[in-house]
Amino acid sequence: MKLRKLMALTMAGVMALSLAACGGGGETAETEAGGAATEAEGGEEAGGEATDETKRIAYVVGSLGDKSFNDSGEAGMKQLREMGWDCRTIEAGDETQADTWEDIMLDAIDEGYHYIVTSSTYRDIVMTLADEYPETQFVVFDDSMDESEIPENVAFIFYAQNEGSYMVGQLAAGMTESGVVAVNVGMDNPVISDFVTGFINGVQDYDPNVKVVKATVGSWTDPAKMKELCLAQARDQNADVFYQVAGGSGTGLFEACVETGTWAIGVDSDQYAYYKDSENPELADVILTSMLKNVGDSLVSFFGSIEEGADVWGKVNHLGLTDNAVGYVDNEFFQENVPQEVRDKMAESKEKIASGEIDVQSYYDFTDESEYQALLDSVAP
């Protein structure tokens, strides 16, 4: 049986999963003492004129400020507020506050929020509460499981992160001078492994001689450890292009690239644009592009489809390149620093993936974990 059929087993109990990919808690969001959840600015009061209970959304997230996955979801909530939805954003804190997460969702349900929107981090809690509160509808994004086990009041949104990662893998292979590139992640789980699988395949399809080193920080919020890992990879393995799939830890990768004069690839949102307007604009100058996981846009589209009566419940809703759910940033910096030949190859692959001519390998295609490990071993320096 393929891993896509074993999702419920491989992902059960994973409570440290981030939002994208990587959606660990950000560096700037704070949680009140005692583990109480905080509400993002523009939360319940920003619900516009929407008062109907079926247009009330509670967005439960670890913390905002990750410059990536969680913030992308909040951008979607902002758009929905402007469209008349009553959206409350609740920052539930990191895994050290996991014992409060269920109560946070229960409070949102008690306050009349019809939709609870959250990431795979909270999947186990959602599955428990869905049975107890059949009138409440739950949306779990960046996750998947066997559809036969999904309750009728739960919808999953699953992104084809392997497709976006394939294209930035080609970029890494086209930009390396040493012949070694790196993909560093915050935590290991099936979604993150799908990023890695797509990236490796993109690298290898561009140039099978390029090697890929992969490392895990062990946290979504430890940029210091990420920086240490990257510096060691540059020093000991001669890696010169780095792809981060690590939430708040990713800042350390950009810092290491500035220090070593190497290139970086961001994730989830346009991290070049973010850092260019930040207190550390020098970090932007190493970010060639970012693999986009358009969480915010996908949530806006998802709730638009609900209003139109689409059949989304009790199933996994797959979103990929053709849905504009994944992609990469093609900005002026990218165009100035990436050779035309490489950009043309990426654009060609984008078209072929969209048309179905290229079927990017997924982690969920593997029969078991040993096949994924074999892939990692086959490209290691």
Secondary structure, DSSP 8 states (H G I E B T S, - for coil): --GGGSHHHHHTT-----TTS-----SS----GGG--EE-TTSGGG-TT---GGGEEEEEES-S--SSHHHHHHHHHHHHHHTT-EEEEEE---GGGGGGHHHHHHHHHHTT-SEEEEEGGGHHHHHHHHHH-TTSEEEEES----GGGS-TTEEEEEE-HHHHHHHHHHHHHHH-SSSEEEEEESS-SHHHHHHHHHHHHHHHHH-TT-EEEEEE-S-SS-HHHHHHHHHHHHHHS---EEEEE-GGGHHHHHHHHHHHT-EEEEEES-HHHHHHTSS-GGGGGGEEEEEEE-HHHHHHHHHHHHHTT---TTEEEEE-GGGTSEEE---HHHHHHS-HHHHHHHHHHHHHHHHTSS----GGGSSSHHHHHHHHHHH--
